[in-house]
Amino acid sequence: MRKKPFLAIVPIAAAAVGLSVAGAAAGKTGPTAASKLPSSACSPIFYKGAGSPQYLIASDLPLQGAGRAQPLSMVKAIQYIIEKEYKFKAGTFRVGYQSCDDATAQQGGWATEKCTSNARAYANDKSVLGVVGTFNSGCAKLIIPIVNRAPGGPVPMVSPANTAVGLTHYAPWNDPGEPNIYYPTKIRNYARVATSDDYQGPFMADLLKNIKKKSVYVLHDNQTFGKGVANAFRSRAQKLGINVLGFEPWDAKAASYEAIGERIKATKAQSVYLGGIVCNNGVKLIKDLGAVLGKGVTLSGPDGFTPFSATAGAGTAAQGMYISVAGLPISKLGPAGKKFLVGFAKYQGRSVVDPYAVYAAQSAQILLGAIGRSNGSRSSTVRELFKTKIKGGLMGTFQFDKNGDICPTKAISFYRLVGKEGKYHSVVLQTVGC
């Protein structure tokens, strides 16, 4: 968006978000000072309030790899919320923030060992009252069950970006035991503001149907998110009468994908759906597919192919690719969202705001609001998290269902890659029960 004149932003923990902090009753007390999460994975404590923070919130995001610009903007959005809107206070509690990295340079994205070690750190540090994250669903699968068993009660989590269905509810393509295997205490401590893949995948199939594509070849990166959204896409495509001519994984460590391109070319598929993330060698995949298939085949994929600038690294082969995002587009935000965009653009020093920065900001507001209404314990914060009802917030008016999924509106927006940016195409909204 273009930069607009700066507008003063009223703290919206109670006003725009509709979260009362009056529940932080007089007399509630917390620890004298929060302890620090490990510096090997986490930033120094971000805190500019009086004295020392009593509690911490952390974010768990991949800060290395091809897509790092997007999580870094999300970190900045969380900083904005806790500093400018909450003034490092949640109710009567002083709260600091640490940004934790779940990626490694070697992996170029989220890494199993980092997700697991981060989870143990959150669980064992009793001053951590909540986590904004994760970004990748595969990492969430590792973290949720560990923090669910944490001493002092499950650690609350609010994800701005996870979309894998099995984290919260049933789908035919779920892994065995999902989602209950992630909640060994049988207490749900995880919620998300992103719309899940049983909407994201199918809605892209609807789009391809609308632009008259009669056949598709489906590739996936064989990870939790990628394979799940690819299955959801395939299921709807088949129901719509789109001929699914292939369904196979790509190897993120492969040196070439031209052989896959030749297999697709032999089927004469009119389109290709890429279920996965750009960090899994997605740029090389798109380049090789483009070299073999030419410009006549339409590419599409889920939000794993954001930030758009990362996918644009594939050059001309990526131009025109349809990419979905698991939430409202920037252009459709309400008054509170638009006010945030103005303030945050100035705060980050850049006029363009990534949609997932908005979702991260909303997640931080929800978590801080729950802490403010709690008695300072993890268990109380979890209960308050699931009582959250947002009215006129950054992402509109919504709440969470019993599984931790956003309701009543499921939003999936679509963009076409033009240059290094996503050009807004359309949004699909579906209302469901809570």
Legacy VTK file of the C-alpha trace (Angstrom):
# vtk DataFile Version 3.0
C-alpha trace
ASCII
DATASET POLYDATA
POINTS 434 float
0.000 0.000 0.000
1.077 3.623 -0.431
2.301 5.348 2.676
-0.307 7.611 4.208
0.052 10.442 6.733
0.651 9.051 10.210
-2.394 8.844 12.405
-2.244 8.526 16.166
-3.350 5.062 17.132
-5.471 4.603 20.192
-4.570 1.483 22.176
-7.061 -1.044 20.933
-6.729 -3.813 23.482
-10.154 -2.794 24.690
-11.514 -0.470 21.991
-10.993 -1.786 18.465
-10.303 -5.349 19.477
-13.146 -5.592 21.915
-11.013 -7.185 24.647
-11.570 -5.889 28.134
-8.525 -5.670 30.330
-10.587 -4.736 33.334
-10.449 -8.410 34.280
-6.919 -7.830 35.540
-8.272 -7.133 38.979
-6.443 -5.171 41.596
-4.325 -7.336 43.834
-3.175 -9.781 41.192
0.554 -10.231 41.339
3.203 -11.957 39.272
6.849 -12.902 39.623
9.396 -10.159 40.301
11.193 -10.577 36.982
10.969 -12.857 33.965
13.865 -15.131 33.118
15.410 -15.076 29.634
14.890 -17.689 26.966
18.132 -19.115 25.488
20.166 -16.643 23.432
21.131 -19.468 21.071
17.669 -19.286 19.525
16.014 -16.161 20.922
16.604 -12.425 20.803
17.254 -10.327 23.903
14.104 -9.411 25.814
12.298 -6.534 24.097
11.035 -4.353 26.940
10.852 -0.589 27.463
8.444 -0.447 30.380
8.930 0.382 34.044
11.178 -1.906 36.050
11.553 -5.422 34.674
8.998 -7.604 32.892
7.205 -10.139 35.081
6.229 -12.384 32.190
7.238 -13.074 28.611
5.552 -13.797 25.350
7.669 -15.357 22.630
7.278 -15.751 18.900
8.415 -18.900 17.123
9.159 -18.135 13.464
11.724 -19.172 10.795
14.117 -16.225 10.577
16.535 -17.804 8.097
16.019 -18.972 4.526
14.546 -17.657 1.302
11.299 -16.541 2.916
12.789 -14.824 5.985
11.592 -11.321 5.029
8.033 -12.293 5.880
8.661 -13.663 9.409
10.941 -10.708 10.134
8.076 -8.351 9.329
5.875 -10.403 11.664
8.416 -9.949 14.478
8.302 -6.208 13.871
4.488 -6.269 14.005
4.518 -8.029 17.382
7.000 -5.460 18.678
4.696 -2.708 17.475
1.711 -4.160 19.310
3.438 -4.741 22.629
5.254 -1.387 22.579
2.875 1.081 20.965
-0.522 -0.343 21.874
0.020 -2.273 25.083
2.967 -0.281 26.473
4.450 -3.571 27.714
1.452 -4.127 30.000
-1.211 -6.840 29.830
-3.746 -5.892 32.456
-1.655 -5.295 35.582
1.221 -7.455 34.409
4.490 -6.177 32.931
5.238 -8.224 29.815
8.350 -8.468 27.647
8.836 -10.157 24.305
11.470 -12.448 22.819
11.653 -13.421 19.162
12.815 -17.035 18.728
14.132 -18.548 15.508
13.062 -22.085 14.598
15.186 -22.200 11.420
18.772 -23.136 10.645
21.011 -21.849 7.879
21.720 -25.411 6.783
18.027 -26.239 6.440
17.145 -22.862 4.922
13.909 -22.879 6.907
12.329 -24.466 9.965
14.301 -27.349 11.443
13.086 -30.238 13.592
15.814 -29.839 16.204
15.183 -26.106 16.618
11.417 -26.521 16.956
11.889 -29.206 19.593
14.503 -27.340 21.622
12.482 -24.123 21.467
9.411 -25.974 22.721
11.312 -27.329 25.716
12.587 -23.860 26.539
9.064 -22.409 26.497
7.708 -25.252 28.595
10.433 -25.040 31.234
10.481 -21.257 31.619
7.491 -20.526 33.829
7.637 -16.824 33.004
6.576 -17.629 29.413
2.813 -17.119 29.343
2.294 -17.581 25.638
3.747 -18.059 22.166
2.822 -16.370 18.898
3.508 -19.110 16.382
4.376 -21.168 14.720
4.700 -20.183 11.058
5.111 -23.677 9.620
2.619 -26.416 10.450
5.325 -29.096 10.568
7.042 -27.185 13.348
3.734 -26.764 15.186
3.306 -30.559 15.220
6.502 -30.788 17.247
5.957 -27.858 19.589
2.296 -28.223 20.575
2.543 -31.597 22.389
5.637 -30.503 24.303
4.186 -27.242 25.575
0.860 -28.981 26.178
2.595 -30.993 28.913
4.458 -28.018 30.387
4.866 -27.635 34.168
2.281 -25.256 35.520
-0.132 -26.019 32.699
-0.152 -25.971 28.901
1.501 -22.934 27.293
-1.009 -20.907 25.246
-0.214 -20.608 21.534
-1.776 -18.399 18.866
-0.609 -19.019 15.315
-0.850 -16.326 12.645
-0.023 -18.720 9.823
-0.490 -22.465 10.483
-3.033 -23.988 8.130
-2.597 -27.798 8.374
-6.008 -29.210 9.213
-4.807 -31.958 11.541
-3.499 -29.491 14.105
-7.047 -28.767 15.216
-9.670 -30.971 13.557
-10.428 -33.939 11.321
-9.826 -34.306 7.596
-9.699 -37.535 5.575
-6.013 -36.947 4.739
-4.899 -36.383 8.342
-2.102 -38.438 9.836
-3.267 -41.181 12.239
-4.386 -39.832 15.597
-4.669 -36.200 14.562
-5.481 -33.868 16.172
-5.702 -35.548 19.597
-2.068 -36.692 19.532
-0.999 -33.062 19.892
-2.907 -32.583 23.153
-1.760 -35.326 25.560
-3.318 -33.514 28.544
-6.636 -33.338 26.639
-6.579 -29.570 27.174
-6.599 -27.456 24.031
-3.984 -24.695 24.314
-3.590 -23.796 20.632
-5.609 -21.451 18.424
-4.995 -19.872 15.040
-6.228 -16.861 13.104
-5.270 -18.338 9.701
-7.916 -20.212 7.725
-7.090 -23.922 7.493
-6.184 -25.893 4.380
-9.557 -27.590 4.014
-10.553 -24.152 2.696
-7.281 -22.922 1.186
-6.752 -25.912 -1.105
-10.361 -26.294 -2.294
-10.825 -22.579 -2.950
-7.828 -22.619 -5.311
-9.432 -25.519 -7.169
-12.558 -23.364 -7.474
-10.464 -20.555 -8.939
-8.919 -22.844 -11.563
-12.373 -24.065 -12.481
-13.528 -20.460 -12.869
-10.677 -19.659 -15.259
-11.625 -22.690 -17.361
-8.788 -25.059 -16.479
-9.870 -28.628 -17.197
-6.785 -30.513 -15.993
-4.089 -30.175 -13.340
-0.937 -31.929 -12.185
-0.339 -31.749 -8.419
3.095 -31.596 -6.806
3.830 -31.375 -3.085
6.921 -31.075 -0.892
5.935 -34.086 1.245
5.781 -32.014 4.428
2.844 -31.608 6.810
1.582 -28.411 5.238
2.425 -29.077 1.616
1.017 -32.592 1.336
-2.059 -31.646 3.362
-3.017 -28.635 1.256
-2.284 -30.636 -1.909
-4.661 -33.369 -0.752
-7.344 -30.799 0.024
-6.880 -29.242 -3.410
-6.981 -32.607 -5.183
-10.174 -33.658 -3.408
-12.067 -30.535 -4.508
-10.589 -30.554 -8.010
-11.856 -34.088 -8.576
-15.325 -33.158 -7.322
-15.361 -30.198 -9.716
-14.567 -32.457 -12.670
-11.016 -31.140 -13.106
-8.884 -34.015 -14.346
-6.052 -34.634 -11.856
-3.332 -36.094 -14.060
-0.701 -36.682 -11.408
0.054 -36.368 -7.698
3.664 -36.678 -6.571
6.260 -35.152 -4.236
9.263 -33.098 -5.204
12.585 -33.593 -3.432
13.664 -30.313 -1.822
17.321 -31.303 -2.252
17.159 -32.238 -5.926
19.564 -30.558 -8.344
17.046 -30.531 -11.192
13.294 -30.862 -11.702
13.293 -31.094 -15.470
12.353 -34.790 -15.319
9.212 -33.879 -13.363
8.533 -31.188 -15.938
8.783 -33.744 -18.745
6.320 -36.055 -16.974
3.867 -33.176 -16.605
4.368 -32.135 -20.223
3.567 -35.654 -21.400
0.138 -35.471 -19.724
-0.695 -32.154 -21.455
-1.940 -30.740 -18.128
-3.295 -27.209 -18.423
-2.205 -26.247 -14.906
0.098 -27.277 -12.060
-0.617 -26.928 -8.347
2.417 -26.717 -6.040
1.558 -27.740 -2.489
4.467 -26.672 -0.330
6.754 -23.830 0.656
9.149 -21.764 -1.416
11.958 -22.543 1.059
11.904 -26.170 -0.127
13.764 -25.302 -3.335
10.580 -23.819 -4.740
12.399 -21.241 -6.842
14.458 -23.920 -8.633
11.332 -26.054 -9.080
9.436 -23.214 -10.760
12.387 -22.306 -12.965
12.767 -25.876 -14.219
9.045 -26.345 -14.763
8.967 -23.104 -16.745
11.891 -24.193 -18.889
10.130 -27.425 -19.836
6.460 -26.416 -19.903
6.724 -22.903 -21.325
4.170 -20.156 -20.728
1.045 -22.079 -21.656
0.642 -23.901 -18.329
-0.836 -22.044 -15.354
0.989 -22.386 -12.032
-0.739 -22.029 -8.681
0.089 -22.640 -5.053
-0.789 -21.886 -1.429
0.606 -19.259 0.956
3.803 -21.286 1.279
4.855 -19.382 -1.843
4.835 -16.078 -0.009
6.560 -13.721 0.437
5.959 -12.939 -3.207
9.465 -11.513 -3.523
10.960 -14.935 -2.735
8.911 -16.744 -5.390
9.698 -13.946 -7.851
13.280 -15.202 -7.689
12.220 -17.802 -10.255
12.075 -15.028 -12.861
9.723 -15.169 -15.823
8.620 -18.728 -14.985
6.869 -17.446 -11.834
5.121 -14.495 -13.434
1.351 -14.832 -13.416
1.368 -17.631 -10.805
-1.776 -17.697 -8.651
-0.974 -17.714 -4.926
-3.456 -17.941 -2.066
-3.182 -16.330 1.370
-5.034 -17.766 4.375
-6.852 -14.632 5.470
-8.257 -11.290 4.408
-6.311 -9.213 1.884
-4.878 -5.875 2.969
-7.384 -4.028 0.785
-10.371 -5.545 2.602
-9.362 -4.731 6.178
-11.789 -2.722 8.280
-11.159 0.559 10.154
-8.989 -0.997 12.873
-6.930 -2.842 10.289
-6.446 0.263 8.183
-5.390 2.250 11.251
-2.835 -0.417 12.062
-1.449 -0.276 8.526
-0.778 3.448 8.827
0.958 3.220 12.191
2.880 0.059 11.419
4.103 1.296 8.034
5.756 4.228 9.801
7.089 1.983 12.582
8.750 -0.466 10.177
9.932 2.276 7.822
8.318 0.709 4.778
4.988 1.497 3.164
4.189 -2.057 2.009
2.737 -4.205 4.801
2.712 -7.993 4.436
-0.688 -9.588 5.204
0.979 -11.946 7.664
2.307 -8.982 9.631
-1.343 -8.066 10.206
-2.153 -11.625 11.264
0.839 -11.646 13.635
-0.266 -8.354 15.157
-3.762 -9.710 15.671
-2.341 -12.844 17.278
-0.242 -10.758 19.656
-3.283 -8.685 20.644
-5.265 -11.831 21.361
-2.515 -13.335 23.487
-1.853 -10.142 25.451
-5.578 -9.676 25.986
-5.893 -13.196 27.373
-2.943 -12.613 29.702
-4.462 -9.340 30.868
-7.715 -11.029 31.798
-5.964 -13.968 33.479
-4.680 -14.415 37.016
-1.123 -14.717 35.716
-1.086 -18.490 35.295
-0.822 -20.488 32.098
-4.014 -22.378 32.807
-5.969 -19.174 33.340
-4.496 -17.645 30.178
-5.534 -20.695 28.137
-9.095 -20.396 29.433
-9.186 -16.705 28.580
-7.731 -17.385 25.139
-10.645 -19.619 24.221
-13.120 -17.057 25.556
-11.753 -14.409 23.179
-14.310 -12.569 21.076
-12.924 -9.942 18.722
-15.221 -7.108 17.609
-13.960 -4.821 14.894
-10.366 -6.023 15.237
-7.508 -5.941 12.774
-8.943 -8.981 11.004
-12.580 -8.105 11.613
-15.079 -9.701 14.001
-14.483 -13.315 15.003
-13.874 -15.818 17.775
-12.476 -19.336 18.130
-14.446 -22.552 18.060
-13.795 -25.363 20.537
-10.941 -26.642 18.365
-9.146 -23.297 18.234
-10.137 -22.456 14.663
-11.246 -18.995 13.601
-14.975 -18.533 13.029
-17.518 -17.614 11.746
-15.794 -16.277 8.613
-13.235 -18.274 6.652
-11.284 -16.009 4.297
-8.893 -17.017 1.518
-7.471 -14.315 -0.730
-5.815 -14.762 -4.102
-3.005 -12.914 -5.830
-1.161 -13.135 -9.145
2.578 -12.651 -9.137
3.492 -9.547 -11.120
7.095 -8.431 -10.912
8.146 -8.941 -7.303
4.733 -8.329 -5.779
1.401 -10.099 -5.579
-1.360 -8.304 -7.460
-4.665 -8.780 -5.658
-7.081 -10.941 -7.641
-10.020 -11.893 -5.418
-11.139 -13.108 -1.998
-13.499 -15.933 -1.048
-15.453 -15.722 2.203
-17.385 -18.578 3.737
-19.451 -18.393 6.921
-19.443 -21.372 9.269
-20.870 -22.080 12.688
-18.933 -21.495 15.899
LINES 1 435
434 0 1 2 3 4 5 6 7 8 9 10 11 12 13 14 15 16 17 18 19 20 21 22 23 24 25 26 27 28 29 30 31 32 33 34 35 36 37 38 39 40 41 42 43 44 45 46 47 48 49 50 51 52 53 54 55 56 57 58 59 60 61 62 63 64 65 66 67 68 69 70 71 72 73 74 75 76 77 78 79 80 81 82 83 84 85 86 87 88 89 90 91 92 93 94 95 96 97 98 99 100 101 102 103 104 105 106 107 108 109 110 111 112 113 114 115 116 117 118 119 120 121 122 123 124 125 126 127 128 129 130 131 132 133 134 135 136 137 138 139 140 141 142 143 144 145 146 147 148 149 150 151 152 153 154 155 156 157 158 159 160 161 162 163 164 165 166 167 168 169 170 171 172 173 174 175 176 177 178 179 180 181 182 183 184 185 186 187 188 189 190 191 192 193 194 195 196 197 198 199 200 201 202 203 204 205 206 207 208 209 210 211 212 213 214 215 216 217 218 219 220 221 222 223 224 225 226 227 228 229 230 231 232 233 234 235 236 237 238 239 240 241 242 243 244 245 246 247 248 249 250 251 252 253 254 255 256 257 258 259 260 261 262 263 264 265 266 267 268 269 270 271 272 273 274 275 276 277 278 279 280 281 282 283 284 285 286 287 288 289 290 291 292 293 294 295 296 297 298 299 300 301 302 303 304 305 306 307 308 309 310 311 312 313 314 315 316 317 318 319 320 321 322 323 324 325 326 327 328 329 330 331 332 333 334 335 336 337 338 339 340 341 342 343 344 345 346 347 348 349 350 351 352 353 354 355 356 357 358 359 360 361 362 363 364 365 366 367 368 369 370 371 372 373 374 375 376 377 378 379 380 381 382 383 384 385 386 387 388 389 390 391 392 393 394 395 396 397 398 399 400 401 402 403 404 405 406 407 408 409 410 411 412 413 414 415 416 417 418 419 420 421 422 423 424 425 426 427 428 429 430 431 432 433
